[in-house]
Amino acid sequence: MSCQVYISYTIDDKATADAVCNLVERRKIRCWIAPRDILPGENWAEAIPKAISACDALVVILSGEANKSSHVLREVELAVSAGKYVIPIRIEDVEPSQGIQYLIQTAHWLDALTPPLERHIERLADSLEALLCRDEKTSPPSDGQSLKGDRRTGVGATSEPVTDHPPHSDQLDRQKLAFSIFAGLVMIGLVAFAATTVFDVFLPGERNEVAEPLPSSPAPLLEKQIQVGGNLIYRWKDETRNRQNLTYEITRTLVSTGKSFPNEKNIDATSWRENRAFQEKVLGNVVWQVRARWENDLGEIERSDWSAPATIEYYQDTLARILDKGTVQVISSSNIQSREARSVELRFLDEALSAYVNEHSTKPFRLVRNRRTQGTELFESLAFDQFDVIVGQTSATPERENKYNIVFTNPLYTDIQAIVHLRNESVCFDNQICRILFSESSTSAASATRLQQKFDSVSLRPVKSMQGIYNEITNKLIRREADLAIMDRNIALRFADGDEFGIRNLDSSILSDPPCERISIATKRFDSRLRKVLNDAISERKPDLAKEGTSCEGAAG
């Protein structure tokens, strides 16, 4: 079958367009859809008009975003001008824009507002088969004949000739018969109405009445989501949560196969976690809808409208998303400050993943640096799927891995901790009182505790984690509110590398088996494939990376 269909859509409706393409092509109807059918290096502005011209019909995915799209409008206009069938499939309860409505005003719409989406696409495929395959079988009209109908309407043509002769007598007989039947039906209706009225007047009493449909309520609001690994979670917003006995019903369709799953009912919250059996079948995008269900004051069940379809882009793990999108979302420790752009971790991550993506994907790679933070917020941002990795002088510890459900890569390099003091003053461990500053949520806290256990003179002064904490610590030293500060050596070199301060390594001359910082990249626990890529790159670049730190005893790798 040589039938061809052009699918017009906006990027926000790509999941629905892909589902349409998948199911229609199962009927052996060849679809043309961008960007799949645009050849590498081909000009988009030339490829699209050429494709519309070659296709027999155009299916347009109608939505609020499609209404705003000048590209969709131009594609519909090209199809109408070329005399193609135009079949709109409406996935949101919106009226077409004036421009689109003008072009398709005679076209028959297909509404796909209620789930499952698969059923509506099957109807679309039936219509396409009927229209396109009939065109293949219809022979050209003979001389003096023309085809009735307009291809733009999506309504098929007929081969009957158009003539100017008056209707035949048998046609007039059929018209009289139709009028007689109509008149008879009107009389029957009048008699039934009169009988009902007499019954109400002379035989009063209760009758069973057919209840009118309950008015619909605003549908829940769904948002487009991207989820990586772990459980598939659906989230939505709803303005009807003050209803009595409120629950929700959800429907889902896999874009990759077009398969719809049985509706999940009686959900009593505005989120739902997909069960493992379904999740294991998810190989790409999921189109889903939600509606609310509740009891009114009479104990009757009411329902909201179904929400507009939304899409969840689901990926097996972070590496799968990086290969598909060509980007890695990075959150950094705020300790890097203005030197963040030159940090060794960011350079390494950019080079390692860029090489991998270029080898395994056609997407250009881009490292996206997000806001900087520190402490608990830094690690929770990764654990809650907000970002892909953490970089920036991040010390790998088992405690952090267990607490935040993350896993560190092998160390990029190791570094020792350092003691910072005013340049003209000596280290005070032998004094009667030695006041020591440290960040209470950092690995320096363990070093400070060990110093207190060894030296009776040590008095600990923890500083609460906050933005600019190391500037605050160095300022406290200048104001002589403390005698020493403990911090990672790389941080000390950034914040205390001036004429006011002296820096001394916290080495074996002060503590036996001194603590050693393992500077690593933090990843999500399920991202074993990403860690392997990074660990392989770390092994290859170990000599160069080692120069960034200071070798210390007990360092691993």
C-alpha positions as CSV (number, residue, x, y, z in Angstrom):
1,M,0.0,0.0,0.0
2,S,1.5,3.4,-1.1
3,C,-0.8,5.6,1.0
4,Q,1.1,8.3,2.8
5,V,0.2,10.6,5.7
6,Y,1.9,13.7,6.9
7,I,1.6,14.3,10.7
8,S,1.6,17.9,11.8
9,Y,2.2,18.7,15.5
10,T,4.0,20.9,18.0
11,I,6.9,19.7,20.1
12,D,4.7,19.7,23.2
13,D,2.4,17.1,21.5
14,K,5.3,14.9,20.2
15,A,4.3,11.9,22.4
16,T,0.8,11.9,21.0
17,A,2.1,12.4,17.4
18,D,4.5,9.4,17.9
19,A,1.6,7.3,19.2
20,V,-0.5,8.2,16.1
21,C,2.5,7.4,13.8
22,N,3.1,4.1,15.5
23,L,-0.5,2.8,15.4
24,V,-1.2,4.1,11.8
25,E,1.9,2.5,10.4
26,R,0.8,-0.8,11.9
27,R,-2.0,-0.6,9.3
28,K,0.7,-0.5,6.6
29,I,0.0,3.2,6.0
30,R,3.3,5.0,5.6
31,C,3.6,8.2,7.7
32,W,6.0,11.1,7.3
33,I,6.9,12.7,10.6
34,A,9.6,15.1,11.6
35,P,12.4,14.8,12.7
36,R,12.4,11.1,11.9
37,D,12.0,11.4,8.2
38,I,14.3,14.4,7.6
39,L,17.6,13.2,6.2
40,P,20.9,14.3,7.9
41,G,21.9,17.6,6.4
42,E,18.6,18.1,4.7
43,N,17.0,21.6,4.9
44,W,13.9,21.6,7.0
45,A,12.3,24.5,5.1
46,E,12.6,22.5,1.9
47,A,11.9,19.0,3.3
48,I,8.5,19.8,4.9
49,P,6.7,21.3,1.7
50,K,8.2,18.5,-0.3
51,A,6.8,15.9,2.1
52,I,3.3,17.5,2.2
53,S,3.3,17.5,-1.6
54,A,4.2,13.8,-1.7
55,C,1.6,12.7,0.9
56,D,-2.1,12.0,0.3
57,A,-3.3,13.4,3.6
58,L,-2.3,15.5,6.6
59,V,-3.3,14.6,10.1
60,V,-3.0,17.7,12.4
61,I,-2.8,17.2,16.2
62,L,-5.0,20.0,17.5
63,S,-4.2,21.4,21.0
64,G,-3.7,24.7,22.7
65,E,0.0,24.8,21.6
66,A,-0.9,23.9,18.1
67,N,-3.2,26.9,18.0
68,K,-0.2,29.1,18.8
69,S,2.1,27.5,16.3
70,S,2.8,29.3,13.0
71,H,4.5,26.1,11.7
72,V,1.3,24.0,12.1
73,L,-0.7,26.8,10.4
74,R,1.6,26.9,7.5
75,E,1.6,23.1,7.1
76,V,-2.2,23.0,7.1
77,E,-2.3,25.8,4.6
78,L,0.2,23.9,2.3
79,A,-2.0,20.8,2.5
80,V,-5.2,22.6,1.7
81,S,-3.6,24.5,-1.2
82,A,-2.4,21.2,-2.6
83,G,-5.9,19.6,-2.3
84,K,-4.9,17.0,0.3
85,Y,-7.2,15.5,2.9
86,V,-6.8,17.3,6.2
87,I,-8.0,15.3,9.2
88,P,-7.8,17.2,12.6
89,I,-7.6,15.0,15.8
90,R,-8.3,17.2,18.8
91,I,-6.5,16.2,22.0
92,E,-7.5,19.2,24.2
93,D,-10.9,20.8,24.7
94,V,-10.0,24.0,22.8
95,E,-11.4,25.6,19.7
96,P,-9.0,25.9,16.7
97,S,-7.4,29.3,16.1
98,Q,-9.1,31.5,13.6
99,G,-6.4,30.8,11.0
100,I,-6.7,27.0,11.4
101,Q,-10.5,27.2,11.6
102,Y,-10.7,29.1,8.4
103,L,-8.6,26.4,6.6
104,I,-10.4,23.4,8.0
105,Q,-13.9,24.8,8.5
106,T,-15.5,22.0,6.4
107,A,-13.3,19.2,7.8
108,H,-14.7,16.4,10.1
109,W,-12.9,16.5,13.4
110,L,-11.9,13.5,15.5
111,D,-12.1,14.2,19.2
112,A,-9.6,12.3,21.4
113,L,-10.5,14.0,24.7
114,T,-11.4,10.9,26.7
115,P,-9.1,8.0,27.3
116,P,-7.9,5.6,26.1
117,L,-6.1,7.4,23.4
118,E,-5.5,4.2,21.5
119,R,-9.2,3.9,20.7
120,H,-9.3,7.3,19.0
121,I,-6.2,6.6,17.0
122,E,-7.7,3.3,15.8
123,R,-10.7,5.3,14.5
124,L,-8.3,7.7,12.8
125,A,-6.6,4.7,11.1
126,D,-9.9,3.4,10.0
127,S,-10.8,6.7,8.4
128,L,-7.4,6.9,6.7
129,E,-7.7,3.5,5.3
130,A,-11.1,4.2,3.9
131,L,-10.1,7.5,2.4
132,L,-6.7,6.8,1.0
133,C,-7.3,3.2,-0.2
134,R,-10.5,4.2,-1.9
135,D,-8.5,6.9,-3.8
136,E,-6.1,4.2,-5.0
137,K,-9.0,2.1,-6.3
138,T,-11.0,4.9,-7.9
139,S,-10.5,5.3,-11.6
140,P,-10.1,8.7,-13.2
141,P,-13.4,10.3,-14.3
142,S,-14.4,10.2,-17.9
143,D,-14.6,13.2,-20.2
144,G,-17.3,15.6,-19.2
145,Q,-17.5,14.3,-15.6
146,S,-16.2,15.9,-12.4
147,L,-15.8,14.6,-8.9
148,K,-18.1,15.8,-6.2
149,G,-16.7,16.8,-2.8
150,D,-13.5,18.5,-1.7
151,R,-10.4,16.6,-0.6
152,R,-9.8,19.3,2.0
153,T,-12.9,18.3,3.9
154,G,-11.8,14.8,4.6
155,V,-15.0,13.5,3.1
156,G,-14.6,11.2,0.1
157,A,-15.4,11.9,-3.5
158,T,-18.0,10.2,-5.6
159,S,-17.8,9.3,-9.3
160,E,-21.4,10.5,-10.2
161,P,-21.5,13.2,-12.9
162,V,-22.9,16.6,-12.1
163,T,-25.7,17.5,-14.5
164,D,-28.2,20.3,-15.1
165,H,-31.2,18.0,-15.9
166,P,-34.3,18.1,-13.8
167,P,-34.8,15.2,-11.4
168,H,-36.5,12.1,-12.7
169,S,-40.1,11.1,-11.7
170,D,-38.9,8.3,-9.5
171,Q,-36.9,10.8,-7.5
172,L,-40.1,12.9,-7.0
173,D,-41.9,9.7,-5.7
174,R,-39.1,9.1,-3.2
175,Q,-39.4,12.7,-2.0
176,K,-43.2,12.3,-1.5
177,L,-42.7,9.1,0.4
178,A,-40.1,10.7,2.7
179,F,-42.4,13.6,3.5
180,S,-45.3,11.2,4.3
181,I,-43.1,9.3,6.8
182,F,-41.9,12.5,8.4
183,A,-45.5,13.7,8.9
184,G,-46.5,10.4,10.4
185,L,-43.7,10.6,12.9
186,V,-44.8,14.1,13.9
187,M,-48.3,12.8,14.6
188,I,-47.0,9.9,16.7
189,G,-45.0,12.4,18.8
190,L,-48.0,14.7,19.4
191,V,-50.2,11.7,20.5
192,A,-47.5,10.5,23.0
193,F,-47.2,14.0,24.4
194,A,-50.9,14.3,24.9
195,A,-51.1,10.9,26.6
196,T,-48.4,11.9,29.0
197,T,-50.1,15.2,29.9
198,V,-53.4,13.4,30.7
199,F,-51.6,10.9,32.9
200,D,-50.0,13.7,34.9
201,V,-53.3,15.5,35.4
202,F,-55.8,12.7,36.2
203,L,-53.4,10.0,37.7
204,P,-51.0,12.0,40.0
205,G,-48.3,10.1,41.8
206,E,-44.6,9.3,41.8
207,R,-42.9,8.4,38.5
208,N,-39.4,7.2,37.8
209,E,-37.6,10.1,36.1
210,V,-34.4,9.9,34.1
211,A,-31.8,12.0,36.0
212,E,-30.1,14.7,33.9
213,P,-26.3,14.3,33.5
214,L,-24.4,15.8,36.4
215,P,-22.5,18.9,35.5
216,S,-18.8,18.4,34.9
217,S,-16.1,20.1,37.0
218,P,-12.7,21.4,36.0
219,A,-10.3,18.6,35.2
220,P,-7.1,18.1,37.2
221,L,-4.0,19.9,35.8
222,L,-1.2,17.7,34.6
223,E,2.4,18.8,33.9
224,K,4.9,17.5,31.4
225,Q,7.5,15.5,33.4
226,I,10.9,13.8,32.9
227,Q,11.7,10.9,35.2
228,V,14.9,9.0,35.3
229,G,15.1,5.5,36.9
230,G,13.4,4.4,40.0
231,N,9.6,4.3,40.4
232,L,7.4,6.0,37.8
233,I,5.5,8.7,39.7
234,Y,2.5,10.7,38.3
235,R,1.8,14.1,39.9
236,W,-1.1,16.5,39.2
237,K,-2.9,19.6,40.7
238,D,-6.6,19.8,41.5
239,E,-8.9,22.6,42.5
240,T,-11.7,20.2,43.6
241,R,-9.9,18.7,46.7
242,N,-12.6,20.0,49.0
243,R,-15.1,17.4,47.7
244,Q,-16.4,14.6,49.9
245,N,-14.8,11.2,49.5
246,L,-12.6,12.5,46.7
247,T,-10.6,9.9,44.7
248,Y,-8.9,9.9,41.2
249,E,-8.8,7.7,38.2
250,I,-5.8,7.5,35.9
251,T,-5.3,6.1,32.4
252,R,-1.9,5.4,30.7
253,T,-0.7,4.6,27.2
254,L,2.8,3.6,26.2
255,V,3.9,5.7,23.2
256,S,6.4,3.0,22.0
257,T,3.7,0.4,21.5
258,G,0.4,2.4,21.6
259,K,-0.8,0.0,24.3
260,S,-3.3,1.3,26.9
261,F,-3.3,-0.2,30.3
262,P,-6.4,-0.7,32.5
263,N,-7.4,2.4,34.4
264,E,-6.2,2.7,38.0
265,K,-9.0,3.8,40.3
266,N,-9.6,5.0,43.9
267,I,-6.4,7.0,44.2
268,D,-6.8,9.2,47.2
269,A,-3.9,11.7,46.7
270,T,-2.7,14.0,43.9
271,S,0.2,11.6,43.0
272,W,0.5,8.0,42.3
273,R,3.5,5.6,42.2
274,E,3.4,3.1,39.3
275,N,3.8,-0.5,40.3
276,R,6.9,-2.4,39.3
277,A,5.2,-4.8,36.9
278,F,4.1,-1.8,34.7
279,Q,7.3,0.1,35.1
280,E,9.4,-2.7,33.7
281,K,7.5,-2.4,30.4
282,V,8.1,1.3,30.1
283,L,10.6,1.8,27.2
284,G,10.0,5.5,26.6
285,N,7.2,8.1,26.9
286,V,3.9,7.5,28.7
287,V,0.8,9.5,27.8
288,W,-1.6,9.8,30.7
289,Q,-4.9,11.4,31.9
290,V,-6.6,11.9,35.2
291,R,-10.1,12.7,36.4
292,A,-11.6,13.2,39.8
293,R,-14.5,11.3,41.4
294,W,-16.5,12.2,44.5
295,E,-19.9,12.1,46.2
296,N,-22.2,15.1,46.2
297,D,-24.6,16.0,49.1
298,L,-27.2,13.5,47.9
299,G,-24.7,10.6,47.9
300,E,-24.5,10.6,44.1
301,I,-21.3,10.0,42.3
302,E,-19.9,12.9,40.3
303,R,-16.9,13.1,38.1
304,S,-14.7,15.8,36.6
305,D,-13.8,16.0,33.0
306,W,-10.7,14.0,31.9
307,S,-7.6,16.1,32.0
308,A,-5.8,17.0,28.8
309,P,-3.2,14.4,28.0
310,A,0.2,14.9,29.5
311,T,3.5,13.1,28.8
312,I,6.1,11.6,31.1
313,E,9.4,11.0,29.5
314,Y,10.8,8.0,31.3
315,Y,14.4,6.8,31.1
316,Q,16.1,3.7,32.4
317,D,18.8,5.7,34.1
318,T,20.7,9.1,33.8
319,L,23.0,7.9,31.1
320,A,20.0,7.0,28.9
321,R,18.6,10.5,29.3
322,I,22.0,12.1,28.6
323,L,22.4,10.2,25.4
324,D,18.8,11.1,24.3
325,K,19.0,14.8,25.3
326,G,22.7,15.4,24.9
327,T,22.9,17.3,28.2
328,V,24.0,16.6,31.8
329,Q,22.5,18.6,34.6
330,V,25.1,19.5,37.2
331,I,24.8,21.0,40.6
332,S,27.9,22.3,42.2
333,S,29.1,23.1,45.7
334,S,29.0,26.8,46.4
335,N,32.5,26.5,47.8
336,I,33.9,26.8,44.2
337,Q,32.7,30.4,43.9
338,S,34.3,32.4,41.0
339,R,36.8,29.6,40.1
340,E,34.0,27.2,39.3
341,A,34.5,27.5,35.6
342,R,38.1,26.2,36.0
343,S,37.4,23.5,38.5
344,V,39.1,20.2,37.7
345,E,35.8,18.2,38.3
346,L,33.8,20.2,35.8
347,R,36.6,20.0,33.2
348,F,36.9,16.3,33.6
349,L,33.1,15.7,33.5
350,D,32.7,17.8,30.4
351,E,35.5,16.0,28.6
352,A,34.6,12.5,29.7
353,L,30.9,12.7,28.9
354,S,31.4,14.7,25.7
355,A,33.7,11.9,24.3
356,Y,31.1,9.2,25.3
357,V,28.1,11.0,23.9
358,N,29.9,11.8,20.6
359,E,30.7,8.1,20.3
360,H,27.2,6.7,21.1
361,S,24.8,9.5,20.1
362,T,24.2,11.9,17.3
363,K,23.3,14.7,19.8
364,P,25.8,17.5,20.5
365,F,26.8,17.4,24.1
366,R,26.3,20.2,26.5
367,L,27.1,20.5,30.2
368,V,24.5,22.5,32.1
369,R,25.6,24.1,35.3
370,N,22.8,24.9,37.7
371,R,22.6,26.9,41.0
372,R,25.3,26.3,43.6
373,T,24.5,25.2,47.1
374,Q,26.1,23.2,49.9
375,G,25.5,20.8,52.8
376,T,22.3,18.9,53.1
377,E,20.5,20.8,50.3
378,L,23.4,19.9,47.9
379,F,22.9,16.1,48.4
380,E,19.1,16.2,48.6
381,S,19.0,18.0,45.3
382,L,20.6,14.9,43.7
383,A,18.7,12.3,45.8
384,F,15.3,13.9,44.8
385,D,16.1,13.6,41.0
386,Q,16.5,17.4,40.5
387,F,20.0,17.0,38.9
388,D,22.2,14.3,37.5
389,V,25.5,14.7,39.4
390,I,27.3,16.7,42.0
391,V,30.7,18.2,41.4
392,G,32.9,20.7,43.2
393,Q,35.5,19.5,45.8
394,T,32.9,16.9,47.0
395,S,34.4,14.6,49.6
396,A,33.3,11.0,49.3
397,T,32.2,9.4,52.6
398,P,30.2,6.3,53.5
399,E,28.1,8.4,55.8
400,R,26.9,10.6,52.9
401,E,26.2,7.6,50.7
402,N,24.0,6.0,53.3
403,K,22.2,9.1,54.4
404,Y,21.3,10.5,50.9
405,N,21.1,7.2,49.0
406,I,23.9,8.2,46.6
407,V,27.1,6.6,45.4
408,F,30.4,8.3,44.7
409,T,32.7,7.6,41.8
410,N,36.3,6.5,42.3
411,P,38.3,9.5,43.6
412,L,39.5,11.9,41.0
413,Y,42.3,12.8,43.3
414,T,42.9,12.8,47.1
415,D,43.7,15.7,49.3
416,I,44.7,16.3,52.9
417,Q,43.0,18.6,55.3
418,A,44.6,21.8,56.4
419,I,45.0,24.1,59.4
420,V,44.5,27.8,58.7
421,H,45.8,30.4,61.1
422,L,46.9,34.1,61.1
423,R,50.3,34.3,59.5
424,N,52.1,36.0,62.4
425,E,50.8,33.5,65.0
426,S,51.8,29.9,65.6
427,V,49.7,26.9,65.8
428,C,48.3,26.9,69.4
429,F,47.9,23.2,70.4
430,D,50.3,23.7,73.3
431,N,48.4,26.7,74.7
432,Q,46.0,26.7,77.5
433,I,43.1,27.3,75.2
434,C,43.1,26.7,71.4
435,R,39.8,27.7,69.7
436,I,39.2,25.9,66.5
437,L,36.6,26.8,63.8
438,F,35.1,24.3,61.4
439,S,31.9,23.7,59.3
440,E,29.6,21.6,61.3
441,S,28.2,19.6,58.4
442,S,31.5,19.0,56.6
443,T,34.1,16.3,56.9
444,S,36.3,18.7,58.8
445,A,34.1,18.1,61.9
446,A,35.7,14.6,62.3
447,S,39.2,16.1,62.1
448,A,38.3,18.7,64.7
449,T,36.9,16.0,67.0
450,R,40.1,14.0,66.7
451,L,42.2,17.0,67.6
452,Q,40.1,17.6,70.7
453,Q,40.6,14.0,71.7
454,K,44.4,14.4,71.4
455,F,44.9,17.9,72.8
456,D,43.3,19.0,76.1
457,S,43.7,22.7,75.0
458,V,41.4,22.4,72.0
459,S,38.0,24.1,72.3
460,L,35.7,23.5,69.3
461,R,33.8,26.3,67.6
462,P,31.4,24.8,65.0
463,V,30.0,27.2,62.3
464,K,26.6,26.5,60.9
465,S,26.5,25.7,57.2
466,M,25.4,28.6,55.0
467,Q,26.2,30.4,51.8
468,G,29.7,32.0,52.1
469,I,30.6,30.0,55.2
470,Y,34.4,29.9,54.4
471,N,34.4,33.7,54.0
472,E,32.8,33.9,57.4
473,I,35.3,31.5,59.0
474,T,38.3,33.5,57.6
475,N,36.7,36.8,58.8
476,K,36.3,35.3,62.3
477,L,40.0,34.5,62.3
478,I,40.9,38.1,61.3
479,R,38.6,39.4,64.1
480,R,40.4,37.0,66.5
481,E,37.2,35.2,67.5
482,A,39.2,31.9,67.1
483,D,42.8,30.8,66.8
484,L,42.6,28.1,64.0
485,A,40.3,26.8,61.4
486,I,40.1,23.2,59.9
487,M,39.1,22.9,56.3
488,D,39.9,20.8,53.2
489,R,43.2,21.9,51.8
490,N,41.8,22.8,48.4
491,I,39.3,25.1,50.1
492,A,42.0,26.6,52.3
493,L,44.0,27.5,49.2
494,R,41.0,29.2,47.7
495,F,39.9,31.2,50.7
496,A,43.0,31.7,52.9
497,D,45.7,32.1,50.2
498,G,46.6,35.7,51.2
499,D,49.1,37.7,53.2
500,E,46.9,37.4,56.4
501,F,47.0,33.7,56.7
502,G,49.3,30.7,57.0
503,I,48.3,27.2,55.9
504,R,49.6,24.0,57.4
505,N,48.8,20.5,56.3
506,L,47.0,18.3,58.9
507,D,49.6,15.5,58.4
508,S,51.1,12.7,60.4
509,S,53.2,15.1,62.4
510,I,50.0,16.3,64.1
511,L,47.7,13.2,63.9
512,S,48.6,9.6,63.3
513,D,46.7,8.3,60.3
514,P,45.6,11.8,59.2
515,P,42.2,12.1,57.5
516,C,42.3,12.0,53.8
517,E,39.7,13.7,51.5
518,R,38.7,11.6,48.5
519,I,37.4,14.2,45.9
520,S,34.7,12.4,43.8
521,I,31.6,12.9,41.7
522,A,28.3,12.1,43.4
523,T,25.8,10.1,41.4
524,K,22.4,8.5,42.1
525,R,22.5,5.0,43.4
526,F,20.9,3.3,40.4
527,D,23.3,5.0,37.9
528,S,25.8,2.2,37.7
529,R,26.2,2.6,34.0
530,L,27.1,6.3,34.4
531,R,29.6,5.5,37.2
532,K,31.3,2.9,35.0
533,V,31.8,5.5,32.2
534,L,33.2,8.0,34.7
535,N,35.4,5.5,36.5
536,D,36.9,4.3,33.2
537,A,37.7,7.9,32.3
538,I,39.2,8.5,35.8
539,S,41.5,5.4,35.4
540,E,42.7,6.7,32.0
541,R,43.4,10.2,33.4
542,K,44.7,9.3,36.8
543,P,48.2,10.8,36.5
544,D,46.9,14.2,35.4
545,L,44.1,14.3,37.9
546,A,46.5,13.4,40.8
547,K,48.3,16.7,40.3
548,E,45.2,18.6,41.5
549,G,45.5,17.2,45.0
550,T,48.0,16.3,47.7
551,S,48.9,12.7,48.3
552,C,48.1,11.5,51.7
553,E,48.2,8.2,53.6
554,G,45.2,6.0,53.5
555,A,44.1,7.3,50.1
556,A,42.3,4.8,47.9
557,G,42.7,4.4,44.2
